Amino acid sequence: MTYNGESTQLIKILNELYPVELLTVQSVTNEMYRCTAKNDVYFARVTNYKSYDEQLEKVTYTNYLNKEGLAVSPAISSLNRNVVEKIILGNKEMLTVLYKAAPGIQLPREQWNADVLKELGRQIGRLHRFSKKFEEIHPVKYINDWNDNEEYAFLKYIPEEESAIREIAQDVLSAIQGLPKNRSNYGLLHGDLWLENVLVDEDSKLSLVDFQDCEKNFYIYDLAVPIYSAIEYSFVGGGNIVDYGRNITKAIIDGYQEQHDLPAEILKLLPLFIKLKEVFEYSLMHMYWNKEKLTEEQIRIMNNYRTRIERNHSIIDM
């Protein structure tokens, strides 16, 4: 959370840099701030752990997607005509990007039905088509391949005593790193399409937000993440979770195939990429959670993940 003095400082900086008149700034995460003006809402991302070149390339990418007609948050150019600005906040040099808020809300979990998920599949298909066009025009230099990101260094963070999970993690990494890559199956993508990063407006139109973790990966990963997220987040009971998983998987894939090719040999790899996401989330817990001060809920979640991964249980049945 920002302190009052830092919030006041940030409002002053943003109002001087951008053609806006912000009234409030509220911390949403350690790096994202919700900013309100008289008639508009913006989000400011303030970071210091990504290079200027990488941030600029990511904003160039998302602004391109927006111009192509995909519903993503456009970045606002500063009065200096920059989409990424260097600022001093709290005596630290930071990079900031100001986004116009996307329309829509995060749907309540019980409203993620097959129709909405099929539309999500369509939008991901459009995203990947536009990403291919972007890479033809702007060869990517600074956005990493997935396996070059620290978050995929599973064996660095999963404890050595958890030998079974470490072996599974290594097998998953080796299997994916050994897959042949080409322009049809691999490229720039969102990388973090949890359902929380999808907004839905009153006309059921979808916006994709938070491209901070965009990376180069196999396109199937952008399908694995929302399927994994839907099973983890939106299943509300009242039925068989295996049937639910099969139905939501079919909805997302059917929508995707309306917009982007998905060969059968790639589709067969979906369980492997869902396993990658599951191990990824478990490794993140070790990477970011304070092991000396785990809450009861964090302990429950870690135990649940540990048991499921050790049993090598697939959360989808294709």
C-alpha positions as CSV (number, residue, x, y, z in Angstrom):
1,M,0.0,0.0,0.0
2,T,1.1,3.5,-0.6
3,Y,1.6,5.9,2.3
4,N,-0.4,9.2,2.1
5,G,2.7,11.2,1.3
6,E,3.7,8.8,-1.5
7,S,0.1,8.9,-3.0
8,T,0.2,12.7,-3.0
9,Q,3.6,12.6,-4.7
10,L,2.4,10.1,-7.3
11,I,-0.7,12.2,-8.1
12,K,1.5,15.3,-8.6
13,I,3.9,13.4,-10.9
14,L,1.2,11.8,-13.0
15,N,-0.7,15.1,-13.4
16,E,2.4,16.9,-14.5
17,L,3.4,14.1,-17.0
18,Y,0.1,13.2,-18.6
19,P,-2.8,15.1,-20.1
20,V,-5.1,14.1,-17.2
21,E,-6.4,15.7,-14.0
22,L,-6.3,12.9,-11.4
23,L,-8.1,13.3,-8.2
24,T,-7.2,10.1,-6.3
25,V,-4.6,7.4,-6.4
26,Q,-5.2,4.1,-4.6
27,S,-2.8,1.1,-4.4
28,V,-4.2,-2.1,-5.9
29,T,-1.0,-4.2,-5.8
30,N,2.6,-3.4,-5.0
31,E,3.0,-2.0,-8.6
32,M,-0.5,-1.1,-9.8
33,Y,-2.5,2.0,-8.7
34,R,-6.1,2.9,-9.5
35,C,-6.4,6.5,-10.5
36,T,-9.6,8.4,-10.7
37,A,-10.3,11.6,-12.6
38,K,-13.6,13.5,-12.8
39,N,-15.1,11.3,-15.5
40,D,-12.5,8.6,-16.2
41,V,-10.6,5.8,-14.4
42,Y,-7.0,5.0,-15.2
43,F,-4.4,2.5,-13.9
44,A,-0.8,3.4,-13.3
45,R,1.8,0.7,-13.3
46,V,4.9,1.7,-11.4
47,T,7.8,-0.7,-11.4
48,N,11.6,-0.9,-11.2
49,Y,12.3,-4.6,-11.9
50,K,11.9,-4.6,-15.7
51,S,14.1,-2.8,-18.1
52,Y,12.9,0.3,-19.9
53,D,13.3,-1.5,-23.3
54,E,11.2,-4.5,-22.1
55,Q,8.5,-2.2,-20.7
56,L,8.4,-0.2,-23.9
57,E,8.2,-3.3,-26.1
58,K,5.3,-4.6,-24.0
59,V,3.4,-1.4,-24.3
60,T,4.1,-1.2,-28.0
61,Y,2.6,-4.7,-28.2
62,T,-0.5,-4.0,-26.2
63,N,-1.1,-0.7,-28.0
64,Y,-0.9,-2.6,-31.3
65,L,-3.4,-5.1,-30.1
66,N,-5.7,-2.3,-29.2
67,K,-5.4,-0.6,-32.6
68,E,-6.2,-4.0,-34.2
69,G,-9.5,-4.0,-32.4
70,L,-8.7,-6.3,-29.5
71,A,-10.3,-5.1,-26.2
72,V,-7.1,-4.3,-24.2
73,S,-6.3,-1.3,-22.1
74,P,-4.5,1.4,-24.2
75,A,-1.5,3.2,-22.7
76,I,-1.7,6.9,-22.5
77,S,1.1,8.9,-24.1
78,S,2.7,11.5,-21.8
79,L,3.0,15.2,-22.6
80,N,6.5,14.2,-23.7
81,R,4.9,11.7,-26.2
82,N,6.3,8.8,-24.3
83,V,4.3,5.7,-23.3
84,V,6.9,4.7,-20.7
85,E,8.2,7.4,-18.4
86,K,11.0,7.4,-15.9
87,I,10.1,9.0,-12.5
88,I,11.5,9.4,-9.0
89,L,9.0,8.1,-6.4
90,G,10.1,7.8,-2.7
91,N,13.7,8.5,-3.7
92,K,13.7,5.6,-6.1
93,E,13.9,5.7,-9.9
94,M,10.9,3.9,-11.3
95,L,9.2,3.3,-14.7
96,T,5.5,4.2,-15.1
97,V,2.9,3.5,-17.7
98,L,-0.6,5.0,-17.5
99,Y,-3.5,3.0,-18.9
100,K,-7.1,3.9,-19.6
101,A,-9.3,1.5,-17.6
102,A,-10.9,-1.3,-19.7
103,P,-14.7,-1.6,-19.6
104,G,-16.4,-4.4,-17.6
105,I,-16.0,-6.2,-14.3
106,Q,-14.6,-9.4,-13.0
107,L,-17.5,-11.8,-13.2
108,P,-18.7,-13.5,-10.0
109,R,-17.5,-17.1,-10.1
110,E,-21.0,-18.6,-10.7
111,Q,-21.5,-16.5,-13.9
112,W,-18.6,-18.1,-15.8
113,N,-20.8,-20.2,-18.1
114,A,-20.0,-22.0,-21.4
115,D,-21.1,-19.0,-23.5
116,V,-18.7,-16.6,-21.7
117,L,-15.9,-19.1,-21.8
118,K,-16.5,-19.8,-25.6
119,E,-16.2,-16.0,-26.2
120,L,-13.0,-16.0,-24.2
121,G,-11.7,-18.7,-26.5
122,R,-12.5,-16.5,-29.5
123,Q,-10.7,-13.5,-28.0
124,I,-7.6,-15.6,-27.3
125,G,-7.7,-16.8,-30.9
126,R,-7.8,-13.2,-32.1
127,L,-5.0,-12.3,-29.7
128,H,-2.7,-14.9,-31.2
129,R,-3.6,-13.9,-34.8
130,F,-2.7,-10.3,-34.0
131,S,0.4,-11.4,-32.1
132,K,1.7,-13.1,-35.2
133,K,1.1,-9.9,-37.3
134,F,2.9,-7.9,-34.6
135,E,6.0,-10.1,-34.6
136,E,6.2,-9.8,-38.4
137,I,6.2,-6.0,-38.1
138,H,8.1,-5.7,-34.8
139,P,10.6,-8.5,-34.2
140,V,10.7,-9.1,-30.5
141,K,14.0,-8.3,-28.8
142,Y,13.4,-7.7,-25.1
143,I,10.4,-9.8,-24.1
144,N,11.7,-13.2,-22.8
145,D,11.0,-16.7,-23.9
146,W,9.1,-18.3,-21.1
147,N,11.9,-20.5,-19.9
148,D,14.2,-17.5,-19.5
149,N,12.0,-16.0,-16.8
150,E,12.9,-16.5,-13.2
151,E,9.5,-17.8,-12.3
152,Y,10.2,-21.0,-14.3
153,A,13.3,-21.8,-12.3
154,F,11.3,-24.5,-10.4
155,L,14.3,-26.4,-9.0
156,K,15.7,-23.2,-7.5
157,Y,12.6,-22.7,-5.3
158,I,10.9,-26.1,-4.7
159,P,12.7,-27.5,-1.6
160,E,15.2,-30.3,-2.2
161,E,13.4,-32.6,0.2
162,E,10.4,-32.6,-2.1
163,S,12.1,-35.0,-4.5
164,A,9.0,-36.4,-6.1
165,I,7.6,-32.9,-7.1
166,R,11.1,-31.8,-8.2
167,E,11.3,-34.8,-10.5
168,I,7.8,-34.1,-12.0
169,A,8.8,-30.4,-12.4
170,Q,11.9,-31.4,-14.3
171,D,10.0,-33.8,-16.5
172,V,7.5,-31.2,-17.4
173,L,10.2,-28.6,-18.2
174,S,12.2,-31.1,-20.2
175,A,9.2,-32.3,-22.2
176,I,8.1,-28.7,-23.2
177,Q,11.7,-27.5,-23.9
178,G,12.0,-30.5,-26.3
179,L,8.9,-29.6,-28.3
180,P,9.6,-28.3,-31.9
181,K,8.8,-24.6,-32.2
182,N,7.5,-22.8,-35.3
183,R,5.6,-19.7,-36.2
184,S,2.3,-21.6,-36.1
185,N,2.6,-22.9,-32.6
186,Y,4.9,-20.5,-30.7
187,G,5.0,-16.8,-30.2
188,L,4.1,-13.8,-28.2
189,L,1.1,-14.2,-25.9
190,H,-0.6,-13.0,-22.7
191,G,0.9,-15.6,-20.4
192,D,-1.3,-15.0,-17.3
193,L,-5.0,-15.3,-18.4
194,W,-6.5,-16.1,-15.1
195,L,-10.2,-15.3,-15.1
196,E,-9.4,-12.3,-12.9
197,N,-7.6,-10.8,-15.9
198,V,-10.7,-11.0,-18.0
199,L,-13.4,-8.2,-17.7
200,V,-16.9,-8.6,-18.9
201,D,-19.3,-5.7,-19.7
202,E,-23.1,-5.6,-19.6
203,D,-23.2,-6.6,-23.3
204,S,-21.0,-9.7,-22.6
205,K,-18.0,-8.1,-24.4
206,L,-14.7,-9.2,-23.0
207,S,-11.5,-7.2,-22.3
208,L,-8.1,-8.8,-21.6
209,V,-6.1,-6.9,-19.0
210,D,-2.7,-7.1,-17.2
211,F,-0.2,-8.0,-19.9
212,Q,2.8,-7.4,-17.6
213,D,3.7,-11.1,-17.7
214,C,3.4,-11.5,-21.5
215,E,6.1,-13.8,-22.9
216,K,7.0,-16.0,-25.8
217,N,5.6,-19.4,-25.3
218,F,3.6,-22.1,-27.1
219,Y,0.2,-20.7,-27.9
220,I,-1.6,-23.6,-26.2
221,Y,-0.4,-22.2,-22.8
222,D,-2.8,-19.2,-23.2
223,L,-5.6,-21.8,-23.3
224,A,-4.2,-23.9,-20.5
225,V,-4.1,-21.0,-18.0
226,P,-7.8,-20.0,-18.2
227,I,-8.9,-23.6,-18.2
228,Y,-6.8,-24.2,-15.1
229,S,-8.2,-21.0,-13.6
230,A,-11.8,-21.9,-14.4
231,I,-11.5,-25.3,-12.7
232,E,-9.7,-23.8,-9.7
233,Y,-11.8,-20.6,-9.4
234,S,-15.3,-20.9,-11.0
235,F,-16.5,-24.5,-10.1
236,V,-19.2,-23.9,-7.6
237,G,-20.3,-27.5,-7.0
238,G,-23.7,-29.0,-7.8
239,G,-22.2,-31.4,-10.3
240,N,-19.2,-33.5,-11.3
241,I,-16.0,-31.5,-11.5
242,V,-14.6,-33.9,-14.2
243,D,-17.7,-33.1,-16.4
244,Y,-17.4,-29.4,-15.6
245,G,-13.7,-29.5,-16.6
246,R,-14.5,-31.3,-19.9
247,N,-17.4,-28.8,-20.7
248,I,-15.4,-25.6,-20.0
249,T,-12.4,-27.0,-21.9
250,K,-14.6,-27.7,-24.9
251,A,-16.2,-24.2,-24.7
252,I,-12.8,-22.4,-24.7
253,I,-11.3,-24.6,-27.5
254,D,-14.4,-24.4,-29.7
255,G,-14.3,-20.6,-29.5
256,Y,-10.5,-20.5,-30.1
257,Q,-10.8,-22.7,-33.2
258,E,-13.2,-20.1,-34.8
259,Q,-10.3,-17.6,-34.8
260,H,-7.0,-19.5,-34.8
261,D,-5.8,-22.9,-36.0
262,L,-5.3,-25.5,-33.3
263,P,-3.9,-28.8,-34.8
264,A,-4.9,-32.1,-33.1
265,E,-1.2,-32.8,-32.2
266,I,-1.0,-29.5,-30.3
267,L,-4.4,-30.0,-28.6
268,K,-3.1,-33.3,-27.2
269,L,-0.4,-31.3,-25.3
270,L,-3.0,-29.4,-23.2
271,P,-2.7,-31.6,-20.1
272,L,1.1,-31.1,-20.2
273,F,0.7,-27.3,-20.2
274,I,-1.9,-27.4,-17.5
275,K,0.6,-29.3,-15.4
276,L,3.2,-26.7,-16.2
277,K,0.8,-24.0,-14.8
278,E,0.1,-26.1,-11.7
279,V,3.8,-26.6,-10.9
280,F,4.4,-22.9,-11.8
281,E,1.9,-21.8,-9.1
282,Y,3.3,-24.2,-6.5
283,S,6.9,-22.9,-7.2
284,L,5.6,-19.3,-6.9
285,M,4.4,-20.0,-3.4
286,H,7.9,-21.1,-2.4
287,M,9.3,-18.1,-4.3
288,Y,7.2,-15.4,-2.7
289,W,5.6,-16.6,0.5
290,N,7.4,-16.2,3.8
291,K,7.9,-19.8,5.0
292,E,8.3,-18.6,8.6
293,K,5.0,-16.8,8.6
294,L,2.6,-18.9,6.6
295,T,-1.1,-18.5,7.4
296,E,-3.4,-21.4,7.9
297,E,-4.9,-20.8,4.5
298,Q,-1.5,-20.7,2.8
299,I,-0.5,-24.0,4.5
300,R,-3.8,-25.6,3.3
301,I,-3.2,-24.4,-0.2
302,M,0.4,-25.6,-0.3
303,N,-0.6,-29.0,1.1
304,N,-3.4,-29.3,-1.5
305,Y,-1.0,-28.5,-4.4
306,R,1.7,-30.8,-3.0
307,T,-0.7,-33.8,-2.7
308,R,-2.2,-33.2,-6.2
309,I,1.2,-32.9,-7.9
310,E,2.7,-35.8,-6.1
311,R,-0.2,-38.0,-7.2
312,N,0.4,-36.7,-10.7
313,H,-3.4,-36.1,-11.0
314,S,-4.6,-34.4,-14.1
315,I,-7.3,-31.8,-13.4
316,I,-8.8,-32.3,-16.9
317,D,-10.0,-35.5,-18.6
318,M,-9.8,-35.2,-22.3
